[in-house]
Each structure stands twice: as C-alpha cells, then as structure tokens.
Amino acid sequence: MTDRPSAVRIFAPEHPNLARTLRAKLEKERAGLAANITDGLAQDWADYKHRAGVIKGIDAAIQLCINAESELNGD
C-alpha cells in the first residue's frame, strides 16, 4: 500500500464533507430506484435487470464514499 493522497484529498480538499454529501445523494437516488422496482415499474425482464444493475452500481459508489469517509477520518 502506498502513501499517495486520495482523489478526494486532491480534488476537494476544501470540502471535507464531499464523500458524505455524495453518499447521501446516492442513497436517496438508490431508494427511489428501488421503490420503482418494487412498485413494478419495470417493463420487462431486460428492463428489470437494467434497473437492478443501476442499483448495484450505485451500491458500489456508496461503498466508495464510505471508504473515502473512513480515509478522511483517519480510520
């Protein structure tokens, strides 16, 4: 493991809450997309799989935000 600074530290040093803010927005978007699936708004199986894939991608982005928050907090 190297001691290189993270992208968050390089590109947003003036906004230490960037990861937390982005995470909150992603979680809100994920909740809306998940509600759409449970409400049966998918048109067919392919649409359902696409929507589920988008949610999975958002989950990955949320995890990156969690990791960045931990890094910024020195955890």
Biopython code that builds the backbone (N, CA, C, O; Angstrom):
import numpy as np
from Bio.PDB.StructureBuilder import StructureBuilder

atoms = [
    (1, "MET", "N", (0.849, -1.176, 0.000)),
    (1, "MET", "CA", (0.000, 0.000, 0.000)),
    (1, "MET", "C", (0.896, 1.241, 0.000)),
    (1, "MET", "O", (1.892, 1.302, 0.721)),
    (2, "THR", "N", (0.528, 2.219, -0.814)),
    (2, "THR", "CA", (1.331, 3.432, -0.911)),
    (2, "THR", "C", (0.715, 4.540, -0.075)),
    (2, "THR", "O", (-0.426, 4.446, 0.377)),
    (3, "ASP", "N", (1.493, 5.584, 0.117)),
    (3, "ASP", "CA", (1.036, 6.740, 0.879)),
    (3, "ASP", "C", (0.561, 7.860, -0.029)),
    (3, "ASP", "O", (0.630, 9.032, 0.344)),
    (4, "ARG", "N", (0.083, 7.516, -1.208)),
    (4, "ARG", "CA", (-0.410, 8.538, -2.124)),
    (4, "ARG", "C", (-1.692, 9.143, -1.575)),
    (4, "ARG", "O", (-2.476, 8.438, -0.940)),
    (5, "PRO", "N", (-1.927, 10.433, -1.802)),
    (5, "PRO", "CA", (-3.173, 11.053, -1.354)),
    (5, "PRO", "C", (-4.348, 10.554, -2.188)),
    (5, "PRO", "O", (-4.195, 10.231, -3.366)),
    (6, "SER", "N", (-5.492, 10.496, -1.578)),
    (6, "SER", "CA", (-6.680, 10.027, -2.289)),
    (6, "SER", "C", (-7.185, 11.101, -3.245)),
    (6, "SER", "O", (-6.820, 12.272, -3.134)),
    (7, "ALA", "N", (-8.025, 10.689, -4.179)),
    (7, "ALA", "CA", (-8.626, 11.636, -5.120)),
    (7, "ALA", "C", (-9.452, 12.676, -4.374)),
    (7, "ALA", "O", (-9.488, 13.839, -4.775)),
    (8, "VAL", "N", (-10.109, 12.276, -3.307)),
    (8, "VAL", "CA", (-10.917, 13.224, -2.538)),
    (8, "VAL", "C", (-10.017, 14.306, -1.961)),
    (8, "VAL", "O", (-10.365, 15.486, -2.013)),
    (9, "ARG", "N", (-8.889, 13.935, -1.423)),
    (9, "ARG", "CA", (-7.968, 14.913, -0.835)),
    (9, "ARG", "C", (-7.365, 15.824, -1.903)),
    (9, "ARG", "O", (-7.119, 17.002, -1.645)),
    (10, "ILE", "N", (-7.128, 15.290, -3.089)),
    (10, "ILE", "CA", (-6.524, 16.085, -4.160)),
    (10, "ILE", "C", (-7.521, 17.061, -4.760)),
    (10, "ILE", "O", (-7.218, 18.244, -4.917)),
    (11, "PHE", "N", (-8.712, 16.573, -5.097)),
    (11, "PHE", "CA", (-9.666, 17.377, -5.850)),
    (11, "PHE", "C", (-10.652, 18.157, -4.989)),
    (11, "PHE", "O", (-11.280, 19.093, -5.482)),
    (12, "ALA", "N", (-10.802, 17.806, -3.744)),
    (12, "ALA", "CA", (-11.774, 18.510, -2.916)),
    (12, "ALA", "C", (-11.245, 18.757, -1.500)),
    (12, "ALA", "O", (-11.947, 18.484, -0.526)),
    (13, "PRO", "N", (-10.033, 19.263, -1.376)),
    (13, "PRO", "CA", (-9.512, 19.459, -0.020)),
    (13, "PRO", "C", (-10.293, 20.509, 0.756)),
    (13, "PRO", "O", (-10.306, 20.482, 1.987)),
    (14, "GLU", "N", (-10.943, 21.433, 0.055)),
    (14, "GLU", "CA", (-11.690, 22.478, 0.746)),
    (14, "GLU", "C", (-13.068, 21.998, 1.202)),
    (14, "GLU", "O", (-13.763, 22.713, 1.924)),
    (15, "HIS", "N", (-13.459, 20.825, 0.797)),
    (15, "HIS", "CA", (-14.778, 20.322, 1.158)),
    (15, "HIS", "C", (-14.649, 18.918, 1.753)),
    (15, "HIS", "O", (-14.879, 17.930, 1.056)),
    (16, "PRO", "N", (-14.285, 18.821, 3.031)),
    (16, "PRO", "CA", (-14.059, 17.512, 3.634)),
    (16, "PRO", "C", (-15.323, 16.670, 3.745)),
    (16, "PRO", "O", (-15.239, 15.465, 3.984)),
    (17, "ASN", "N", (-16.485, 17.278, 3.578)),
    (17, "ASN", "CA", (-17.734, 16.522, 3.672)),
    (17, "ASN", "C", (-18.232, 16.043, 2.317)),
    (17, "ASN", "O", (-19.364, 15.572, 2.204)),
    (18, "LEU", "N", (-17.396, 16.160, 1.284)),
    (18, "LEU", "CA", (-17.810, 15.774, -0.053)),
    (18, "LEU", "C", (-18.295, 14.326, -0.104)),
    (18, "LEU", "O", (-19.359, 14.054, -0.660)),
    (19, "ALA", "N", (-17.543, 13.406, 0.461)),
    (19, "ALA", "CA", (-17.920, 11.995, 0.414)),
    (19, "ALA", "C", (-19.255, 11.769, 1.117)),
    (19, "ALA", "O", (-20.091, 11.005, 0.635)),
    (20, "ARG", "N", (-19.454, 12.426, 2.247)),
    (20, "ARG", "CA", (-20.703, 12.263, 2.999)),
    (20, "ARG", "C", (-21.882, 12.844, 2.220)),
    (20, "ARG", "O", (-22.958, 12.247, 2.175)),
    (21, "THR", "N", (-21.676, 14.005, 1.611)),
    (21, "THR", "CA", (-22.732, 14.650, 0.824)),
    (21, "THR", "C", (-23.095, 13.803, -0.384)),
    (21, "THR", "O", (-24.272, 13.581, -0.666)),
    (22, "LEU", "N", (-22.079, 13.332, -1.095)),
    (22, "LEU", "CA", (-22.321, 12.490, -2.260)),
    (22, "LEU", "C", (-23.007, 11.198, -1.851)),
    (22, "LEU", "O", (-23.928, 10.740, -2.527)),
    (23, "ARG", "N", (-22.567, 10.615, -0.757)),
    (23, "ARG", "CA", (-23.175, 9.372, -0.267)),
    (23, "ARG", "C", (-24.661, 9.572, 0.020)),
    (23, "ARG", "O", (-25.475, 8.724, -0.345)),
    (24, "ALA", "N", (-25.024, 10.669, 0.663)),
    (24, "ALA", "CA", (-26.430, 10.935, 0.978)),
    (24, "ALA", "C", (-27.262, 11.046, -0.303)),
    (24, "ALA", "O", (-28.376, 10.526, -0.374)),
    (25, "LYS", "N", (-26.712, 11.729, -1.313)),
    (25, "LYS", "CA", (-27.442, 11.871, -2.575)),
    (25, "LYS", "C", (-27.580, 10.527, -3.280)),
    (25, "LYS", "O", (-28.631, 10.223, -3.845)),
    (26, "LEU", "N", (-26.525, 9.728, -3.247)),
    (26, "LEU", "CA", (-26.595, 8.402, -3.864)),
    (26, "LEU", "C", (-27.606, 7.510, -3.144)),
    (26, "LEU", "O", (-28.357, 6.777, -3.788)),
    (27, "GLU", "N", (-27.626, 7.569, -1.820)),
    (27, "GLU", "CA", (-28.573, 6.753, -1.059)),
    (27, "GLU", "C", (-30.011, 7.162, -1.361)),
    (27, "GLU", "O", (-30.895, 6.309, -1.446)),
    (28, "LYS", "N", (-30.247, 8.458, -1.523)),
    (28, "LYS", "CA", (-31.599, 8.929, -1.863)),
    (28, "LYS", "C", (-32.005, 8.431, -3.258)),
    (28, "LYS", "O", (-33.128, 7.968, -3.459)),
    (29, "GLU", "N", (-31.081, 8.532, -4.210)),
    (29, "GLU", "CA", (-31.356, 8.059, -5.567)),
    (29, "GLU", "C", (-31.594, 6.554, -5.580)),
    (29, "GLU", "O", (-32.486, 6.073, -6.278)),
    (30, "ARG", "N", (-30.804, 5.808, -4.814)),
    (30, "ARG", "CA", (-30.953, 4.360, -4.744)),
    (30, "ARG", "C", (-32.324, 3.984, -4.187)),
    (30, "ARG", "O", (-32.982, 3.074, -4.692)),
    (31, "ALA", "N", (-32.741, 4.688, -3.150)),
    (31, "ALA", "CA", (-34.048, 4.403, -2.545)),
    (31, "ALA", "C", (-35.170, 4.618, -3.558)),
    (31, "ALA", "O", (-36.109, 3.826, -3.626)),
    (32, "GLY", "N", (-35.073, 5.689, -4.344)),
    (32, "GLY", "CA", (-36.092, 5.942, -5.356)),
    (32, "GLY", "C", (-36.118, 4.880, -6.427)),
    (32, "GLY", "O", (-37.191, 4.444, -6.844)),
    (33, "LEU", "N", (-34.947, 4.454, -6.881)),
    (33, "LEU", "CA", (-34.876, 3.416, -7.913)),
    (33, "LEU", "C", (-35.379, 2.080, -7.379)),
    (33, "LEU", "O", (-36.072, 1.349, -8.086)),
    (34, "ALA", "N", (-35.035, 1.761, -6.140)),
    (34, "ALA", "CA", (-35.509, 0.512, -5.542)),
    (34, "ALA", "C", (-37.027, 0.531, -5.390)),
    (34, "ALA", "O", (-37.689, -0.486, -5.596)),
    (35, "ALA", "N", (-37.573, 1.682, -5.032)),
    (35, "ALA", "CA", (-39.027, 1.797, -4.909)),
    (35, "ALA", "C", (-39.693, 1.579, -6.263)),
    (35, "ALA", "O", (-40.755, 0.959, -6.338)),
    (36, "ASN", "N", (-39.081, 2.081, -7.328)),
    (36, "ASN", "CA", (-39.636, 1.876, -8.662)),
    (36, "ASN", "C", (-39.698, 0.395, -9.017)),
    (36, "ASN", "O", (-40.675, -0.061, -9.612)),
    (37, "ILE", "N", (-38.673, -0.347, -8.659)),
    (37, "ILE", "CA", (-38.669, -1.789, -8.950)),
    (37, "ILE", "C", (-39.744, -2.494, -8.134)),
    (37, "ILE", "O", (-40.486, -3.322, -8.662)),
    (38, "THR", "N", (-39.827, -2.168, -6.851)),
    (38, "THR", "CA", (-40.821, -2.860, -6.013)),
    (38, "THR", "C", (-42.239, -2.463, -6.376)),
    (38, "THR", "O", (-43.182, -3.203, -6.091)),
    (39, "ASP", "N", (-42.404, -1.295, -7.006)),
    (39, "ASP", "CA", (-43.734, -0.878, -7.460)),
    (39, "ASP", "C", (-44.107, -1.500, -8.799)),
    (39, "ASP", "O", (-45.201, -1.276, -9.316)),
    (40, "GLY", "N", (-43.184, -2.286, -9.358)),
    (40, "GLY", "CA", (-43.475, -2.990, -10.602)),
    (40, "GLY", "C", (-43.403, -2.116, -11.841)),
    (40, "GLY", "O", (-44.126, -2.360, -12.807)),
    (41, "LEU", "N", (-42.552, -1.109, -11.837)),
    (41, "LEU", "CA", (-42.467, -0.214, -12.979)),
    (41, "LEU", "C", (-41.581, -0.736, -14.102)),
    (41, "LEU", "O", (-41.538, -0.133, -15.175)),
    (42, "ALA", "N", (-40.880, -1.833, -13.884)),
    (42, "ALA", "CA", (-40.063, -2.414, -14.955)),
    (42, "ALA", "C", (-40.981, -2.932, -16.052)),
    (42, "ALA", "O", (-41.987, -3.586, -15.779)),
    (43, "GLN", "N", (-40.621, -2.631, -17.298)),
    (43, "GLN", "CA", (-41.466, -3.001, -18.429)),
    (43, "GLN", "C", (-41.347, -4.477, -18.782)),
    (43, "GLN", "O", (-42.327, -5.101, -19.189)),
    (44, "ASP", "N", (-40.164, -5.028, -18.629)),
    (44, "ASP", "CA", (-39.933, -6.438, -18.934)),
    (44, "ASP", "C", (-38.692, -6.899, -18.174)),
    (44, "ASP", "O", (-38.111, -6.144, -17.395)),
    (45, "TRP", "N", (-38.295, -8.149, -18.412)),
    (45, "TRP", "CA", (-37.168, -8.718, -17.685)),
    (45, "TRP", "C", (-35.878, -7.941, -17.961)),
    (45, "TRP", "O", (-35.097, -7.692, -17.043)),
    (46, "ALA", "N", (-35.656, -7.564, -19.205)),
    (46, "ALA", "CA", (-34.447, -6.817, -19.551)),
    (46, "ALA", "C", (-34.424, -5.468, -18.824)),
    (46, "ALA", "O", (-33.378, -5.051, -18.326)),
    (47, "ASP", "N", (-35.558, -4.794, -18.763)),
    (47, "ASP", "CA", (-35.641, -3.512, -18.062)),
    (47, "ASP", "C", (-35.394, -3.708, -16.568)),
    (47, "ASP", "O", (-34.707, -2.905, -15.936)),
    (48, "TYR", "N", (-35.956, -4.777, -16.010)),
    (48, "TYR", "CA", (-35.740, -5.085, -14.598)),
    (48, "TYR", "C", (-34.252, -5.306, -14.327)),
    (48, "TYR", "O", (-33.706, -4.759, -13.369)),
    (49, "LYS", "N", (-33.597, -6.106, -15.171)),
    (49, "LYS", "CA", (-32.172, -6.381, -14.987)),
    (49, "LYS", "C", (-31.348, -5.100, -15.105)),
    (49, "LYS", "O", (-30.392, -4.903, -14.356)),
    (50, "HIS", "N", (-31.713, -4.241, -16.032)),
    (50, "HIS", "CA", (-31.007, -2.973, -16.182)),
    (50, "HIS", "C", (-31.158, -2.127, -14.917)),
    (50, "HIS", "O", (-30.176, -1.605, -14.391)),
    (51, "ARG", "N", (-32.380, -1.998, -14.441)),
    (51, "ARG", "CA", (-32.626, -1.203, -13.230)),
    (51, "ARG", "C", (-31.881, -1.780, -12.027)),
    (51, "ARG", "O", (-31.324, -1.037, -11.220)),
    (52, "ALA", "N", (-31.875, -3.114, -11.914)),
    (52, "ALA", "CA", (-31.147, -3.762, -10.814)),
    (52, "ALA", "C", (-29.643, -3.514, -10.952)),
    (52, "ALA", "O", (-28.953, -3.336, -9.948)),
    (53, "GLY", "N", (-29.136, -3.501, -12.175)),
    (53, "GLY", "CA", (-27.724, -3.218, -12.407)),
    (53, "GLY", "C", (-27.359, -1.793, -12.028)),
    (53, "GLY", "O", (-26.284, -1.546, -11.481)),
    (54, "VAL", "N", (-28.246, -0.860, -12.317)),
    (54, "VAL", "CA", (-28.004, 0.535, -11.934)),
    (54, "VAL", "C", (-27.927, 0.642, -10.409)),
    (54, "VAL", "O", (-27.059, 1.328, -9.870)),
    (55, "ILE", "N", (-28.829, -0.031, -9.732)),
    (55, "ILE", "CA", (-28.821, -0.025, -8.262)),
    (55, "ILE", "C", (-27.527, -0.643, -7.738)),
    (55, "ILE", "O", (-26.944, -0.146, -6.774)),
    (56, "LYS", "N", (-27.083, -1.718, -8.369)),
    (56, "LYS", "CA", (-25.832, -2.354, -7.947)),
    (56, "LYS", "C", (-24.660, -1.388, -8.137)),
    (56, "LYS", "O", (-23.765, -1.331, -7.293)),
    (57, "GLY", "N", (-24.660, -0.639, -9.226)),
    (57, "GLY", "CA", (-23.615, 0.357, -9.454)),
    (57, "GLY", "C", (-23.646, 1.458, -8.409)),
    (57, "GLY", "O", (-22.599, 1.905, -7.940)),
    (58, "ILE", "N", (-24.836, 1.894, -8.045)),
    (58, "ILE", "CA", (-24.964, 2.913, -7.001)),
    (58, "ILE", "C", (-24.467, 2.363, -5.670)),
    (58, "ILE", "O", (-23.829, 3.078, -4.897)),
    (59, "ASP", "N", (-24.759, 1.090, -5.400)),
    (59, "ASP", "CA", (-24.246, 0.468, -4.177)),
    (59, "ASP", "C", (-22.722, 0.509, -4.142)),
    (59, "ASP", "O", (-22.128, 0.779, -3.098)),
    (60, "ALA", "N", (-22.090, 0.241, -5.288)),
    (60, "ALA", "CA", (-20.625, 0.292, -5.363)),
    (60, "ALA", "C", (-20.127, 1.712, -5.109)),
    (60, "ALA", "O", (-19.128, 1.903, -4.416)),
    (61, "ALA", "N", (-20.812, 2.704, -5.663)),
    (61, "ALA", "CA", (-20.419, 4.101, -5.446)),
    (61, "ALA", "C", (-20.593, 4.492, -3.980)),
    (61, "ALA", "O", (-19.764, 5.217, -3.430)),
    (62, "ILE", "N", (-21.653, 4.024, -3.354)),
    (62, "ILE", "CA", (-21.869, 4.298, -1.931)),
    (62, "ILE", "C", (-20.727, 3.707, -1.104)),
    (62, "ILE", "O", (-20.246, 4.342, -0.166)),
    (63, "GLN", "N", (-20.299, 2.506, -1.449)),
    (63, "GLN", "CA", (-19.195, 1.882, -0.717)),
    (63, "GLN", "C", (-17.908, 2.676, -0.892)),
    (63, "GLN", "O", (-17.125, 2.801, 0.049)),
    (64, "LEU", "N", (-17.683, 3.211, -2.086)),
    (64, "LEU", "CA", (-16.511, 4.067, -2.300)),
    (64, "LEU", "C", (-16.580, 5.311, -1.422)),
    (64, "LEU", "O", (-15.563, 5.750, -0.885)),
    (65, "CYS", "N", (-17.770, 5.879, -1.274)),
    (65, "CYS", "CA", (-17.938, 7.042, -0.405)),
    (65, "CYS", "C", (-17.645, 6.680, 1.048)),
    (65, "CYS", "O", (-17.003, 7.444, 1.769)),
    (66, "ILE", "N", (-18.115, 5.522, 1.467)),
    (66, "ILE", "CA", (-17.851, 5.061, 2.835)),
    (66, "ILE", "C", (-16.349, 4.912, 3.046)),
    (66, "ILE", "O", (-15.819, 5.313, 4.082)),
    (67, "ASN", "N", (-15.666, 4.336, 2.060)),
    (67, "ASN", "CA", (-14.217, 4.172, 2.161)),
    (67, "ASN", "C", (-13.517, 5.526, 2.217)),
    (67, "ASN", "O", (-12.578, 5.710, 2.992)),
    (68, "ALA", "N", (-13.971, 6.473, 1.400)),
    (68, "ALA", "CA", (-13.359, 7.810, 1.388)),
    (68, "ALA", "C", (-13.595, 8.515, 2.720)),
    (68, "ALA", "O", (-12.700, 9.191, 3.228)),
    (69, "GLU", "N", (-14.801, 8.364, 3.295)),
    (69, "GLU", "CA", (-15.075, 8.964, 4.598)),
    (69, "GLU", "C", (-14.132, 8.390, 5.653)),
    (69, "GLU", "O", (-13.584, 9.128, 6.472)),
    (70, "SER", "N", (-13.951, 7.094, 5.630)),
    (70, "SER", "CA", (-13.045, 6.463, 6.591)),
    (70, "SER", "C", (-11.627, 6.979, 6.419)),
    (70, "SER", "O", (-10.934, 7.259, 7.397)),
    (71, "GLU", "N", (-11.200, 7.104, 5.165)),
    (71, "GLU", "CA", (-9.855, 7.610, 4.891)),
    (71, "GLU", "C", (-9.685, 9.040, 5.389)),
    (71, "GLU", "O", (-8.670, 9.384, 5.996)),
    (72, "LEU", "N", (-10.694, 9.870, 5.123)),
    (72, "LEU", "CA", (-10.614, 11.260, 5.568)),
    (72, "LEU", "C", (-10.624, 11.378, 7.082)),
    (72, "LEU", "O", (-10.020, 12.292, 7.643)),
    (73, "ASN", "N", (-11.310, 10.452, 7.746)),
    (73, "ASN", "CA", (-11.381, 10.467, 9.203)),
    (73, "ASN", "C", (-10.172, 9.791, 9.840)),
    (73, "ASN", "O", (-10.019, 9.806, 11.061)),
    (74, "GLY", "N", (-9.316, 9.200, 9.013)),
    (74, "GLY", "CA", (-8.124, 8.548, 9.531)),
    (74, "GLY", "C", (-8.395, 7.190, 10.127)),
    (74, "GLY", "O", (-7.597, 6.694, 10.923)),
    (75, "ASP", "N", (-9.515, 6.570, 9.755)),
    (75, "ASP", "CA", (-9.859, 5.235, 10.286)),
    (75, "ASP", "C", (-9.056, 4.151, 9.609)),
    (75, "ASP", "O", (-9.215, 2.973, 9.929)),
]
sb = StructureBuilder()
sb.init_structure("model")
sb.init_model(0)
sb.init_chain("A")
sb.init_seg("    ")
for serial, (resi, resn, name, xyz) in enumerate(atoms, 1):
    if name == "N":
        sb.init_residue(resn, " ", resi, " ")
    sb.init_atom(name, np.array(xyz, "f"), 0.0, 1.0, " ", f" {name:<3s}", serial, name[0])
structure = sb.get_structure()
